[in-house]
Amino acid sequence: MLLTSFPAGPLQANCYFVSRGPGTGCAIVDPGMDAVEGVRQVVAEHNLRPEAILITHGHFDHMWNAQDVAAEYGCPVWIHPADRHLLSDPMAAISGQSAAMLREQLGMHEMPEFAEPADVRDALDGATIEVDGLTFTVDHVPGHTPGTVFYRVDYDGPEDVSQVMFSGDFLFAGSIGRTDLEGGSHPQMLDSLRDRVLPLADDIVVLPGHGGQTSVGRERATNPFLAELIS
């Protein structure tokens, strides 16, 4: 199995690639701001064929370049229906004041135009997505946004790992996603953590949307939000 990534854009959101190995079809997870050139480099370096774009949630730093990457490689974009509208209107997920601050930070007089990719598919809870011999399972975990999901895939490698989880901004090493943005809900976040994370195997590797990797077992033992639910 080939797993690689790079941090993209001013918020350093992780863009992941997963495939059976070099020269095979791959899934790209969360191609965010300024991700296009990095995607091209990884695809060329490993001779990959992008066959699916998996979006964990609709915030701009995770899907800014989804349309461009999908158009370049002719592949579908998977996103939960509750966040689908953000593909064409990403600023709907933040306040007007935050959008103005973002434009100022990026040196933009106005935001670029966004539109849905040509092929958008629903990443519904429990759905499976096939990508050249790999099967991704979708888990809907609202709380950070109404349409937040994480994707799990069986791991085939030398480490003692059963699955890899691409958690977006739902679960981080030692923390969880914020719930004070548009559509966020702390009670939903706690429900999602209790119902969808705590039952998982400890050996599942968690690859979050920002920062370094962790595991379900490590978070069960050290993450204060999970510890509160367990107690």
C-alpha positions, 0 to 999 in steps of 0.5 A: 500500500502507498500512503503519502501526503503533503500540507497545503495552503496557508492553513497547512491542511493535509492532502493525502494519497492512498493506493495499492502502490506505484502505478495504480489508481489512487484516492486523493483526500482533501485537496485544499488551498494551493494543492494543485501543484503538489497533487501533480508532483505526487501523481507524477512521482509515483505514476498514479491514476487519480480515480476519486477525490474524498472530501472529509468536510466542506471547509475551504482549506480541505476542498478549495482545489477539488474542482480543479483536481477533479477536472484535470484527472476526470474523477468524481468528488465524494462529499456528504450531502449536508456539506455539498453546497459548500463546494460552490459556496465555501464561504457559507461555512464561515461568517461574513466577518471571517470571510472578509478577514480571510480575503485580507490575509490572502490579499484577495479583493474578492473570492474566486468563483467556485462551482460543483465539479462535474461528477459529485457523489454522495458520501453517505453513512455506511457507503463503500467507495471502490478505488482500484482494489481498495475499499473505503468505508464512510462514517458520518460524524457531524459536529465539526460541520453537519456533513463531516465524515471520515473514511476508513480503509483496510491497511496492507503493510508491514505494521500491525495496523488493521485500518487507516482512518482519514479523519479530517477536522473531526479527530486530531492527536490530543484534540477534536475539531472546533464546533463554534463555526457555522453548522458546528454542534458540540453535542453532536460532536460528543455523540459522534465521538462516543458512537463512532470512535470509541467502538473502533479497534485501538490499532487503527491509525488516524490521519487527521486534517492538520498535524501528525498521525495518531491512533484510536488507542492513543486517543482513547488513552490520552485525548481529554475529550474521549476520556470524558466520554469514557468516564 
